[in-house]
């Protein structure tokens, strides 16, 4: 689980890893995001629900995935809480798009 993709996205977005949160559904994805210095919400899918996802900062095991404001509230009070919540989409051209809510 190399952090290269997360590090590249953070670099292209000029984002601070400590102020960023990744949403992952697998143990390897969690490890990659943590290796990049990010906090992680584990959002297990039916195939990964039985795996140990305890390396995540938090585990969200409910439908649907929370809203951006709920995400911000959920991390309230944690050390280095994020200043902003960013959704990153990777379109076909491979350039991440930053959406601040």
Secondary structure, DSSP 4 states (H G I P E B T S, - for coil): ---HHHHHHHHHHT--GGG-EEEESSHHHHHHHHHTT-EEEE---TTTTTS--TTSSEE--SSSPPPHHHHHHHTTTSTT--SS-EEEEE-TT--EEEEE-
